[in-house]
Structures are given as structure tokens and as C-alpha cells.
């Protein structure tokens, strides 16, 4: 069976617009191209621009076994030495903003699309959250369902008023591209996974095996599935197994953002005006005028395809760091009363 045939069998369509591509079979992980509409992307970019200019992003933190967003960091036995290590190297270093439930038509549409995709009522979708990672920032291994212990087990949250909701499904939507040739796909096969990416920032599943066979070992020793940020693409996975217990295989991390001379956080023909400190100021016009290349080549650079044009990349410098933006959408178990 050829690769094209396999690709078709791994794709599922939901409605006229959404198409799910399976990038991992067990556990199932899917990518969804263009999960957000163009209008919704423009809205999110506008809101991020406002948040950047107003310095509204709040530092993410982990407190008493929970992140600010309720996600669960790696748990360890308490000791003064370990506490000092946590202070020296925090569990996560990102920042975030959030949106109130059904706060406007754009937010409601995104919530409803996620709910419809999962056949859940809207109230099972948590308030949307946008996270921001700048150069050097990361989120260590964690599990979205419950507390992750050093032995690899994941605690199932209790069903009570004081416990975190049970997050049964995660939808992670990338709001900008950080990948080879501007497609957010490290190995060039179009599914957003693996390969080489100079900028980091991937979502890594350390317990899964990479499908990348470029090193000649058939992929058998390639531990760690990496999915690279691609503008508008969502990654979908279920945090529980068939018996309702946490699926420990879906531990994941936000890999460290690596700074490079040129920011790849801009989009083709577009800039987030006034956000110079967010690394989103490169457009086709200022690239082509600065290094004297064609508009088409400049579009490749501005969309994140710097690796494709190394001669151009070496000619451009930028004081802005690389930035990754992503939106967390969590679907929770319905509360029992």
C-alpha cells in the first residue's frame, strides 16, 4: 500500500471544513488544519497585539501541584533540595491570557466548534486560554488529566467540589508558525511532525516513538514524538483510556524556544502592528526592500521558511525574539450532582 493510500485512510472529515489527520495510532493523536477561520485568526491576532502592548500576559506558575491553568506538573517527594531545584528551574516559564466563557461571537464559535467536534455540550469546554512562549521558555513534562508522579503514573482527580475538573480531551491550537519552510512540519511530509526545526517550540510526547526514519534506524530508537507549531493547526488527543483512567502515554511538554537572528512569528503579508517586542514584525515588504529579493522569496521568509533560503536568512537581523503563541482548549467531564 503506497503512502498516499495510507494518508487517505488516516484522514477523517467533520462537516464541510474540518479534516482530521491521524499522526499517531496508539494512542490516537490527530492534527486539524485551519481549525480556526480566517476571521477568528485575525481576531486572536488582534487580541494578542492588544495584550502585548498593554502587557496583559500573566506569568504562568505552578502552585500546590497545579499550574495556573490547572494542568498537572511532575510530582516529587518534598525536600529542601528539591524545592531549591524547582526554584532554580521552574516547571514552566510561559505567560498567558484567558477569555471568559461565551464572551463574544468569536469565542462562542470556537467553543461550540470544539464541543460539536467532541459531541459534548458547550459547558464542558473550559474557558479558552492563550499561552505565550518567548526565547528560552518552556513547559516541562506534565499530563493534562491529573498529577504526574515520578514513576510515570497519573493521578485521577477526585469528583468533588474542590478538585480540578477531569480534562478528558485536549485541543491545542497553534496561533503562529515555528517550523521548516513555513509549514510547521519538521520532516516535510505535511503532518506537522518531527524532522529538524532550528527554533524549538514543539509539543513533545516523550513516551511515544517518532515516525522519522531519517537517521537510518527505522525509527525504532526515535523516542519522542514532536509536533511543530503551524498557524491555525490544532492537535487533538484524548487524555483517558477506554476504562476512564488517565492515559500515561500522553505525558507531553512544551519544548524550549530557541532564539535565532530572524523571528519566524510573523505571517505571510501580515504584521501584528505595534508588537515589536513580540517578535512579529517581519513582512514581505520590509524583507524584500532590506535584502533585495523577490516578493515571492520574501513571503517564504516571512512565513517562517528561513531554512529554505539560508542566504537570505543570513542577510537579515532582528532584535525581536522568536515567540510562540498557542490556544488551550480543554474538554472536561460533565460534573455529576
LORO-259525 format. One line per field, with one value per residue: residue number from 1; residue in three letters; x, y, z of N, C-alpha, C in turn. Coordinates in steps of 0.05 Angstrom, whole numbers, m for minus. Each point is the difference from the previous one (the first is absolute). Example, Ala and Ser with C-alpha at 12.3 -4.5 7.8 and 13.67 -1.06 7.14 Angstrom:
<sites>
resi <- [1; 2]
resn <- [ALA; SER]
n_X <- [264; m7]
n_Y <- [m114; 21]
n_Z <- [156; m14]
ca_X <- [m18; 16]
ca_Y <- [24; 24]
ca_Z <- [0; 1]
c_X <- [18; m15]
c_Y <- [24; 22]
c_Z <- [0; 14]
</sites>
This chain:
<sites>
resi <- [1; 2; 3; 4; 5; 6; 7; 8; 9; 10; 11; 12; 13; 14; 15; 16; 17; 18; 19; 20; 21; 22; 23; 24; 25; 26; 27; 28; 29; 30; 31; 32; 33; 34; 35; 36; 37; 38; 39; 40; 41; 42; 43; 44; 45; 46; 47; 48; 49; 50; 51; 52; 53; 54; 55; 56; 57; 58; 59; 60; 61; 62; 63; 64; 65; 66; 67; 68; 69; 70; 71; 72; 73; 74; 75; 76; 77; 78; 79; 80; 81; 82; 83; 84; 85; 86; 87; 88; 89; 90; 91; 92; 93; 94; 95; 96; 97; 98; 99; 100; 101; 102; 103; 104; 105; 106; 107; 108; 109; 110; 111; 112; 113; 114; 115; 116; 117; 118; 119; 120; 121; 122; 123; 124; 125; 126; 127; 128; 129; 130; 131; 132; 133; 134; 135; 136; 137; 138; 139; 140; 141; 142; 143; 144; 145; 146; 147; 148; 149; 150; 151; 152; 153; 154; 155; 156; 157; 158; 159; 160; 161; 162; 163; 164; 165; 166; 167; 168; 169; 170; 171; 172; 173; 174; 175; 176; 177; 178; 179; 180; 181; 182; 183; 184; 185; 186; 187; 188; 189; 190; 191; 192; 193; 194; 195; 196; 197; 198; 199; 200; 201; 202; 203; 204; 205; 206; 207; 208; 209; 210; 211; 212; 213; 214; 215; 216; 217; 218; 219; 220; 221; 222; 223; 224; 225; 226; 227; 228; 229; 230; 231; 232; 233; 234; 235; 236; 237; 238; 239; 240; 241; 242; 243; 244; 245; 246; 247; 248; 249; 250; 251; 252; 253; 254; 255; 256; 257; 258; 259; 260; 261; 262; 263; 264; 265; 266; 267; 268; 269; 270; 271; 272; 273; 274; 275; 276; 277; 278; 279; 280; 281; 282; 283; 284; 285; 286; 287; 288; 289; 290; 291; 292; 293; 294; 295; 296; 297; 298; 299; 300; 301; 302; 303; 304; 305; 306; 307; 308; 309; 310; 311; 312; 313; 314; 315; 316; 317; 318; 319; 320; 321; 322; 323; 324; 325; 326; 327; 328; 329; 330; 331; 332; 333; 334; 335; 336; 337]
resn <- [UNK; UNK; UNK; UNK; UNK; UNK; UNK; UNK; UNK; UNK; UNK; UNK; UNK; UNK; UNK; UNK; UNK; UNK; UNK; UNK; UNK; UNK; UNK; UNK; UNK; UNK; UNK; UNK; UNK; UNK; UNK; UNK; UNK; UNK; UNK; UNK; UNK; UNK; UNK; UNK; UNK; UNK; UNK; UNK; UNK; UNK; UNK; UNK; UNK; UNK; UNK; UNK; UNK; UNK; UNK; UNK; UNK; UNK; UNK; UNK; UNK; UNK; UNK; UNK; UNK; UNK; UNK; UNK; UNK; UNK; UNK; UNK; UNK; UNK; UNK; UNK; UNK; UNK; UNK; UNK; UNK; UNK; UNK; UNK; UNK; UNK; UNK; UNK; UNK; UNK; UNK; UNK; UNK; UNK; UNK; UNK; UNK; UNK; UNK; UNK; UNK; UNK; UNK; UNK; UNK; UNK; UNK; UNK; UNK; UNK; UNK; UNK; UNK; UNK; UNK; UNK; UNK; UNK; UNK; UNK; UNK; UNK; UNK; UNK; UNK; UNK; UNK; UNK; UNK; UNK; UNK; UNK; UNK; UNK; UNK; UNK; UNK; UNK; UNK; UNK; UNK; UNK; UNK; UNK; UNK; UNK; UNK; UNK; UNK; UNK; UNK; UNK; UNK; UNK; UNK; UNK; UNK; UNK; UNK; UNK; UNK; UNK; UNK; UNK; UNK; UNK; UNK; UNK; UNK; UNK; UNK; UNK; UNK; UNK; UNK; UNK; UNK; UNK; UNK; UNK; UNK; UNK; UNK; UNK; UNK; UNK; UNK; UNK; UNK; UNK; UNK; UNK; UNK; UNK; UNK; UNK; UNK; UNK; UNK; UNK; UNK; UNK; UNK; UNK; UNK; UNK; UNK; UNK; UNK; UNK; UNK; UNK; UNK; UNK; UNK; UNK; UNK; UNK; UNK; UNK; UNK; UNK; UNK; UNK; UNK; UNK; UNK; UNK; UNK; UNK; UNK; UNK; UNK; UNK; UNK; UNK; UNK; UNK; UNK; UNK; UNK; UNK; UNK; UNK; UNK; UNK; UNK; UNK; UNK; UNK; UNK; UNK; UNK; UNK; UNK; UNK; UNK; UNK; UNK; UNK; UNK; UNK; UNK; UNK; UNK; UNK; UNK; UNK; UNK; UNK; UNK; UNK; UNK; UNK; UNK; UNK; UNK; UNK; UNK; UNK; UNK; UNK; UNK; UNK; UNK; UNK; UNK; UNK; UNK; UNK; UNK; UNK; UNK; UNK; UNK; UNK; UNK; UNK; UNK; UNK; UNK; UNK; UNK; UNK; UNK; UNK; UNK; UNK; UNK; UNK; UNK; UNK; UNK; UNK; UNK; UNK; UNK; UNK; UNK; UNK; UNK; UNK; UNK; UNK; UNK; UNK; UNK; UNK; UNK; UNK; UNK; UNK; UNK; UNK; UNK; UNK; UNK]
n_X <- [17; m5; 19; m7; m2; 22; 9; m13; 10; 19; m15; m11; m24; m1; m23; m8; 10; m7; 26; m4; 26; m1; 14; m17; 6; 19; m9; m25; 15; m15; 4; m8; 2; 8; 6; 15; m22; 2; m26; m2; 16; m13; m22; 11; 9; m24; m12; 16; m5; m25; 1; 14; m15; m21; 20; m19; 21; m11; 20; 5; m14; 14; m22; 11; 18; m8; m3; 5; 5; 8; 19; 7; 18; 25; m10; 11; 14; m12; 19; 17; 14; m22; m8; 25; 0; m24; 12; 21; m17; m17; m23; m7; 5; m23; m16; m21; m21; m23; m20; m18; m15; m3; 24; 2; m8; 24; 1; m25; 7; 23; m13; m20; 20; 14; m21; m6; 26; m3; m22; 8; m14; m7; m16; 6; m2; 24; 1; 0; 24; 13; 19; 20; 17; 18; 21; 7; m25; m14; m10; 10; 8; m24; m22; m17; m1; 24; 7; 23; 3; 21; m17; m10; m10; m26; m3; m22; m7; m4; m24; 10; m11; 20; m5; 22; m12; m13; 23; m21; m2; 22; m5; 23; m6; 16; 10; 23; 16; 10; 6; 10; 10; m4; 3; 17; 13; 11; m15; m17; m12; m2; 9; 20; 10; 16; 23; 12; 1; 13; m26; m1; m11; 10; m23; 14; m4; 14; m24; m4; m2; 21; m14; 18; 6; 4; 1; m17; m11; m15; 9; 13; 21; m19; 8; m25; m27; 10; m18; 6; 2; m25; 1; m19; 22; m19; 8; m10; m5; m5; m5; m21; 2; m5; 16; 6; 20; 18; 5; 17; m7; m20; 20; 2; 15; 4; 12; 24; m7; 12; 14; m7; 18; m17; m19; m13; m6; 8; m19; m5; 14; 8; m6; 6; m12; 23; 7; 16; m9; m18; 19; m17; 24; 4; 0; m15; m12; 3; m7; m18; m8; 2; m7; m19; m20; m10; m24; 1; 27; m7; m20; 19; 16; m19; m5; 26; 4; 13; m5; m22; 6; 21; 3; m26; m3; 23; m16; m18; m3; m6; m8; m20; m8; 5; m25; m9; m22; m14; m21; m5; m11; m11; m6; m18; 3; m24; m5; 4; m26]
n_Y <- [m24; 18; 20; 6; m27; m4; 22; m9; m25; 17; 8; 17; 2; 24; m3; 23; 7; m14; m5; m23; 4; m26; 9; m12; m27; m5; 21; 4; 11; 22; 8; 25; 1; 25; m7; 22; 15; 11; 3; m25; m8; 16; m10; m25; 5; 11; m20; m17; 15; 1; m27; m1; 17; m12; m17; m13; m11; m20; 1; m21; m16; m14; m7; m13; m6; 26; 0; 24; m17; m11; 3; m25; 11; m7; m19; 9; m18; 12; 17; 10; m22; m15; 12; m2; m25; m1; 12; m16; m20; 20; m11; 25; 11; m10; 14; 11; m1; 7; m14; 17; m18; m7; 11; m11; 8; 12; 7; 8; 11; 8; 9; 10; 9; 7; 11; 11; 6; 5; 10; 23; 6; 24; m6; m21; 22; m3; 22; 12; m10; 23; m17; 12; m8; 12; 10; m25; 5; m14; m25; m8; m25; m4; m3; 3; m26; m7; m3; 8; m26; m2; m18; 23; m6; 1; 19; m15; 25; 7; m11; 24; 17; m12; m22; m1; 11; m21; 7; m7; 24; 1; 25; m3; 26; m4; 22; m13; 4; m23; m1; m22; 18; 10; m27; 6; m10; m13; m21; 19; m17; 24; m17; 18; m23; m1; m12; 19; 14; 20; 3; m26; 0; m24; m14; m8; m24; 1; m10; 16; m16; 14; 11; 17; m8; 26; m11; m14; 5; 10; 19; m24; 15; 9; 2; 5; 4; 15; 18; 11; 24; 0; 23; 1; m16; m19; m7; m24; m3; m25; 11; m14; m23; m23; m6; 23; m17; 16; 10; m15; m12; 15; m7; 26; 14; 25; m7; 4; 25; m4; 20; 14; 7; m18; 17; m22; 19; 10; 11; m15; 21; m5; 20; m8; 20; 13; m24; 21; 0; m6; 12; 18; 9; m25; 16; m8; 22; m2; m26; 3; 21; m16; m23; 14; m14; m20; 9; m19; 5; 25; m9; m15; 20; 17; m22; 4; 4; 9; m24; 6; 22; m17; 5; m1; m23; m6; 11; m13; 22; m8; 21; m9; m11; m26; 0; m17; 0; m9; m13; m1; m23; 0; m25; 6; m19; m7; 22; m19; 4]
n_Z <- [0; m19; 3; m25; m5; 14; m13; m21; 6; 4; m20; 18; m11; 12; m12; m12; 25; 22; m2; 12; 5; 0; 20; 17; m1; 17; 15; m6; m19; m2; m24; 3; m26; 3; 25; 0; m3; m24; 2; 9; m20; m17; 10; 0; m24; m4; 12; m13; m22; 6; 4; m23; m13; 11; m8; m13; m14; 14; 17; m15; 16; 17; 11; 21; m19; m4; m26; m8; m20; 23; m19; m1; 16; m6; 14; 22; 14; 20; m7; 19; m6; m1; 22; 8; m9; 12; 21; m2; m4; m3; 7; 0; m23; m10; m16; 9; m16; 11; m11; 9; 12; m25; 2; m24; m24; m1; 25; m2; m23; 12; 22; m16; m16; 22; 11; m23; m3; 26; m12; 10; 22; m6; 20; m16; m15; 10; 15; m24; m5; m2; m7; 12; m19; 14; m12; 2; m8; 18; m3; 23; 0; m10; 14; m21; 5; 9; 26; m10; 6; 16; 9; m10; 24; m6; 19; 5; m8; 25; 2; 6; 17; 14; m14; m15; m21; m8; m9; m14; m11; m15; m6; m13; m1; m20; 10; m2; m21; 10; m26; m11; m16; 24; 0; 18; m21; 20; m8; m5; 16; 11; 19; m3; m7; 21; m6; m14; 22; m11; 1; 2; 24; m5; m5; 21; m11; 23; 6; m21; m21; m8; m21; 9; m25; 2; 24; m16; 24; m21; 15; 2; m3; m16; 25; 3; 0; m19; 9; m23; 12; m8; m11; 19; 3; 3; 24; m6; 26; 7; 23; m8; 13; m12; 20; m12; 1; 12; m24; 14; m23; 9; 16; 4; m17; 7; m22; 10; 0; m24; 9; m22; m19; m11; 7; 8; 17; m23; m14; m22; m9; 24; 15; 24; m10; 5; m10; m1; 25; m18; m15; m6; m8; m10; m21; m20; 7; 26; m5; m20; 14; 22; m12; m13; 12; m15; m7; m20; m4; 0; m14; m12; 0; m7; m14; 4; m26; 21; 9; m15; 11; 4; m26; m2; 13; m12; m19; 16; 14; 24; 13; m15; 22; m3; m8; 18; m14; 20; m8; 26; m10; 24; m5; 17; 18; m7; 14; 18; 2]
ca_X <- [m17; 18; m3; m23; m23; 1; m7; m29; m13; 5; m14; m28; m12; m23; m12; 12; 26; 21; 11; 19; 21; 12; 30; 9; m22; m7; m27; m7; 5; m8; 4; m22; 9; m19; m22; m12; m5; 16; m10; 8; 29; 4; m9; 19; 24; m6; m1; 28; 14; m10; 11; 29; 4; m9; 14; m21; 6; 6; 19; m10; 13; m10; m4; m14; m5; m16; 8; m20; m21; m11; 15; 14; 28; 12; 0; 23; 0; 8; 25; 11; 17; m17; m13; 20; 3; m24; 3; 21; m10; m29; m14; m8; 8; m16; m19; m26; m25; m23; m24; m23; m18; m20; 3; m9; m7; 24; 7; m22; 3; 22; m9; m20; 13; 13; m21; m13; 19; 3; m27; m4; m12; 19; 10; 22; 25; 11; 7; 24; 24; 22; 26; 22; 27; 21; 26; 9; m22; m7; m18; 11; m19; m24; m24; m23; m21; 5; 27; 19; 20; 27; m1; m14; m29; m15; m22; m26; m11; m25; m24; m10; m2; 25; 20; 0; m17; 14; 3; 1; 11; 15; 3; 20; m1; 23; m9; 21; 16; 28; 8; 15; m13; m25; m23; m2; 3; 28; 12; m9; m21; m25; m16; 7; 16; 28; 19; 18; m11; 20; m12; m11; m28; m19; m14; 13; m11; 25; m4; m8; 22; 0; m2; 22; 19; 22; 26; 7; m5; m27; m18; m4; 13; m7; m19; m10; m14; 0; m18; 10; m21; m7; m22; m27; m3; m6; 8; m22; 5; m17; 17; m8; m3; m28; m11; m4; 24; 18; 18; 26; 17; m4; 17; 11; 13; 5; 29; 12; 2; 27; 1; 17; 2; m25; m25; m18; m27; m17; m16; 3; m13; m15; 15; m16; 10; 5; 8; 28; 14; m11; 12; m19; 1; 13; m20; 12; 9; 25; 20; 9; 15; 25; 20; m2; m9; m26; m22; m6; 19; m4; m23; 9; 14; m18; m18; 14; 15; 27; 19; m1; 15; 20; 14; m17; m1; 25; 2; m20; 3; m24; 3; m23; 3; m20; m22; m20; m27; m18; m25; m8; m28; m4; m28; m1; m22; m23; m2; m23; m11]
ca_Y <- [24; 23; 20; 17; m15; 0; 27; 3; m16; 12; 25; 0; 26; 8; 23; 8; 14; m12; m26; m10; m18; m16; 1; m22; m19; m9; 11; 16; 29; 11; 29; 11; 24; 23; m4; 27; 14; 24; 21; m6; 4; 29; 9; m8; 16; 27; m1; m4; 26; 17; m10; 6; 29; 6; m17; m14; m28; m5; m21; m26; m10; m26; 4; m22; m23; 7; 24; 21; m8; m25; m23; m12; m3; m24; 0; m12; 2; 26; 3; 26; 0; 0; 26; 18; m6; 10; 29; 5; m8; m3; m19; 14; 28; 15; 19; m6; 15; m18; 12; m9; m18; 12; 29; 13; m19; m15; m20; m19; m18; m19; m19; m17; m18; m21; m17; m16; m20; m20; m8; 8; 26; 23; 5; m17; 12; 20; 26; m1; 12; 4; m1; 13; m10; 15; m15; m12; m9; m28; m13; m27; m23; 1; m14; 18; m11; 0; 4; m19; m8; m7; m27; 0; m2; 25; m1; 7; 19; m8; 14; 16; 28; 14; m11; 10; m16; m21; 8; m25; 5; 24; 12; 21; 14; 18; 26; 9; m22; m2; m25; 1; 9; 14; m18; m12; m29; m4; m19; 6; m18; 14; m6; 17; m15; m8; 14; 20; 27; 15; 19; m13; 6; m21; m14; m26; m23; m14; m29; m11; m5; 16; m14; 10; m21; 13; m7; m26; m22; m9; 13; m16; 13; 29; 6; 28; 11; 29; 13; 28; 20; 9; 19; m10; m29; m11; m27; m11; m27; m7; m4; m24; m26; m9; m5; 26; 8; 16; m14; 10; 3; 27; 20; 17; 24; 21; 1; 26; 17; 8; 25; 0; 28; 9; m11; m14; 2; 16; m15; 11; 25; 8; 4; 8; 28; 10; m21; m4; m16; m27; m15; m4; 24; m4; m2; m3; 26; 8; m19; 3; 25; m1; m18; 0; m25; 3; 0; m28; m10; 14; m13; m24; 8; 12; m21; m18; m19; 10; m21; m4; 21; 7; 24; 22; 0; 11; 28; 15; m1; 10; 2; m12; m29; m18; m3; m20; 4; m23; 2; m24; m5; m25; m11; m12; m18; 14; m3; m15; 13]
ca_Z <- [0; m1; 21; m5; 9; 29; 9; m3; 21; 27; 0; 6; m5; 17; m13; m26; 2; 17; m7; 20; m10; 22; 0; 17; 1; 27; 0; m23; 0; m25; m6; m15; m14; m1; 20; 2; m25; m5; 18; 27; 2; 2; 27; 20; m4; 10; 29; 9; m3; 22; 25; 0; 4; 27; 19; 14; 5; 28; 3; 8; 24; 11; 29; 14; m18; m23; m15; 0; m18; 10; m9; 22; m4; 12; 29; 13; 29; 9; 15; m4; m24; m23; m2; m11; m28; m13; m2; m20; m26; 3; m17; m25; 0; m19; 10; m12; 3; m4; m9; 14; m16; m18; 4; m24; m21; m8; 21; 0; m24; 5; 21; m11; m19; 15; 12; m21; m9; 21; 8; 27; 3; 2; 27; 6; m10; 19; m12; m17; 10; m19; 13; m15; 7; m13; m1; 25; 17; m3; 19; 4; m2; 17; m11; 3; 16; 29; 9; m11; 20; m11; m11; m25; 4; 0; 19; m9; 18; 13; m9; 22; m6; 3; m18; m27; m17; m15; m28; m14; m27; m4; m26; 2; m26; m4; m12; m18; m11; 6; m12; m25; m25; 6; 2; 27; m3; 1; m19; m27; m11; 1; 23; 23; 20; 0; m17; 12; 3; 14; 18; 23; 4; m7; 21; m1; 15; 3; 2; m25; m18; m24; m25; m16; m5; m14; 12; m10; 18; m3; 19; 24; 23; 0; 21; 1; m23; 0; m19; m2; m3; m27; 4; m4; 3; 27; 7; 16; 12; 23; 24; 15; m14; m2; 27; 13; 15; m16; m18; 8; m24; m11; 12; m21; 9; m19; m2; 2; m23; m5; m15; m24; m9; m13; 12; m18; 11; m17; m18; m27; m7; 24; 25; 23; 3; 26; 19; m7; 20; m1; m21; m22; m16; m26; m21; m27; m10; 12; m6; m27; m2; 15; m11; m29; m12; m11; 20; 6; 19; 25; 12; 12; 24; 20; 10; 17; m15; m2; m6; m28; m13; 20; m7; 8; 29; 11; m6; 15; 29; 14; 28; 13; 5; m10; 19; m6; 12; m4; 15; 13; 2; 14; 3; 27; 7; 12; 29; 11; 23]
c_X <- [18; m8; m25; m25; m2; m9; m31; m14; 3; m15; m30; m11; m24; m12; 15; 28; 21; 8; 21; 19; 13; 30; 12; m23; m8; 19; m5; 6; m6; 10; m24; 10; m23; m24; m15; m5; 19; m9; 8; 30; 6; m8; 20; 26; m4; 1; 28; 16; m8; 13; 30; 5; m7; 13; m20; 6; 11; 19; m14; 15; m12; m1; m15; m8; m16; 12; m21; m24; m12; 15; 19; 30; 10; 2; 24; m3; 12; 26; 11; 17; m17; m14; 20; 3; m24; 2; 21; m10; m30; m12; m8; 8; m15; m17; m27; m20; m23; m25; m24; m18; m20; 1; m7; m5; 24; 6; m22; 2; 22; m8; m19; 11; 14; m21; m13; 18; 1; m27; m6; m15; 21; 10; 22; 27; 9; 4; 26; 23; 21; 26; 21; 27; 20; 26; 8; m23; m9; m22; 9; m22; m23; m22; m24; m22; 4; 29; 18; 22; 25; 0; m15; m30; m13; m24; m26; m13; m27; m23; m12; 3; 27; 22; m3; m19; 17; 1; 3; 12; 15; 0; 20; 2; 24; m9; 22; 18; 29; 10; 14; m18; m28; m24; m3; 5; 30; 12; m12; m22; m28; m17; 8; 19; 29; 18; 16; m13; 19; m11; m12; m30; m20; m15; 11; m14; 23; m2; m8; 24; m4; m3; 22; 21; 25; 27; 8; m6; m29; m19; m3; 12; m7; m21; m8; m12; m2; m20; 6; m23; m4; m26; m27; m4; m5; 11; m21; 9; m19; 18; m6; m1; m30; m13; m3; 24; 19; 18; 28; 18; m1; 12; 12; 13; 0; 30; 10; 1; 29; 1; 19; 0; m26; m24; m16; m28; m18; m14; 2; m16; m13; 19; m19; 10; 4; 9; 30; 14; m11; 12; m18; 0; 11; m22; 14; 12; 27; 23; 11; 16; 27; 21; m2; m8; m28; m21; m7; 19; m4; m24; 8; 14; m19; m19; 15; 18; 29; 20; 1; 18; 22; 16; m15; 0; 25; 2; m18; 7; m25; 6; m23; 5; m21; m21; m20; m26; m17; m25; m7; m30; m3; m29; 0; m24; m23; m1; m25; m10; m17]
c_Y <- [25; 20; 17; m14; 0; 27; 3; m15; 13; 27; m3; 28; 4; 25; 8; 10; m15; m27; m8; m19; m14; 1; m21; m18; m9; 11; 18; 30; 10; 29; 9; 26; 21; m5; 26; 11; 24; 23; m4; 4; 30; 11; m7; 17; 28; 0; m4; 26; 19; m8; 5; 29; 8; m16; m16; m29; m4; m24; m26; m10; m27; 3; m23; m22; 7; 25; 21; m8; m26; m24; m10; m4; m26; 2; m14; 2; 26; m1; 27; 2; 1; 26; 21; m4; 11; 31; 8; m6; m5; m20; 12; 30; 17; 21; m4; 23; m19; 16; m12; m17; 17; 30; 16; m21; m16; m22; m22; m20; m20; m21; m20; m20; m23; m19; m18; m22; m23; m11; 5; 26; 22; 3; m19; 11; 22; 27; m2; 16; 1; 1; 12; m10; 18; m16; m9; m11; m28; m7; m29; m21; 3; m15; 17; m11; 2; 2; m23; m6; m9; m28; m1; m3; 27; m4; 8; 19; m10; 15; 14; 29; 14; m10; 12; m17; m21; 8; m25; 3; 26; 8; 23; 13; 19; 26; 13; m23; 2; m26; 3; 8; 11; m17; m13; m30; m6; m18; 3; m18; 12; m5; 15; m14; m3; 15; 20; 27; 16; 17; m13; 4; m22; m9; m29; m20; m19; m31; m13; m1; 16; m17; 9; m21; 12; m9; m29; m23; m11; 12; m14; 14; 29; 5; 29; 8; 30; 10; 30; 20; 8; 17; m12; m29; m7; m28; m11; m27; m3; m8; m25; m24; m8; m5; 25; 9; 16; m17; 12; 6; 29; 22; 16; 25; 21; 5; 29; 15; 9; 25; m3; 29; 11; m12; m14; 2; 16; m18; 12; 25; 15; 8; 8; 28; 7; m20; m7; m18; m29; m17; m5; 24; m3; m3; m2; 26; 8; m20; 5; 26; m1; m16; m2; m26; 4; m2; m29; m11; 13; m12; m26; 6; 9; m21; m20; m19; 8; m22; m5; 20; 10; 26; 25; 3; 12; 30; 17; m3; 12; 1; m14; m30; m16; m4; m21; 7; m25; 4; m28; m2; m28; m7; m16; m19; 16; m6; m14; 13; m20]
c_Z <- [0; 21; m4; 9; 30; 11; m1; 22; 27; 3; 5; m5; 18; m12; m25; 2; 15; m10; 20; m13; 23; m3; 18; 5; 28; 20; m24; 5; m28; m3; m17; m12; 2; 18; 4; m28; m2; 19; 29; 5; 2; 27; 21; m3; 10; 31; 12; m3; 23; 27; 2; 6; 28; 22; 17; 5; 28; 1; 9; 25; 7; 30; 11; m19; m24; m13; 2; m17; 9; m10; 22; m6; 13; 30; 11; 30; 9; 15; m6; m25; m25; m3; m11; m30; m16; m3; m21; m28; 3; m20; m26; 2; m20; 14; m14; 4; m4; m8; 15; m18; m16; 1; m25; m21; m9; 20; 1; m23; 3; 20; m12; m20; 14; 13; m21; m10; 19; 9; 29; 1; 4; 29; 8; m11; 19; m14; m15; 12; m22; 16; m18; 10; m16; 2; 28; 18; m8; 20; 2; m2; 20; m14; 5; 17; 30; 6; m10; 21; m12; m12; m26; 2; 2; 18; m13; 19; 12; m11; 24; m7; 1; m19; m28; m17; m15; m29; m18; m28; m1; m29; 3; m28; m2; m14; m17; m7; 10; m11; m26; m24; 6; 2; 27; 0; m2; m21; m28; m10; 4; 25; 25; 20; m7; m20; 15; 1; 17; 23; 25; 1; m7; 25; m1; 18; 5; 1; m26; m19; m25; m24; m19; m4; m13; 11; m7; 19; m1; 20; 27; 25; 2; 21; m1; m26; 3; m21; 1; m5; m29; 3; m7; 4; 29; 3; 20; 12; 24; 23; 16; m18; 0; 27; 16; 17; m17; m18; 4; m24; m11; 17; m23; 12; m22; m1; m1; m27; m3; m17; m23; m10; m12; 14; m21; 10; m17; m20; m28; m4; 23; 22; 22; 9; 29; 21; m5; 21; m1; m22; m24; m19; m28; m21; m27; m10; 12; m4; m28; m4; 13; m14; m30; m12; m11; 21; 7; 20; 28; 15; 14; 27; 21; 11; 17; m15; m3; m8; m30; m15; 19; m8; 8; 30; 13; m4; 17; 30; 12; 30; 15; 4; m14; 22; m11; 14; m6; 18; 11; 1; 13; 3; 26; 2; 12; 30; 9; 25; 17]
</sites>
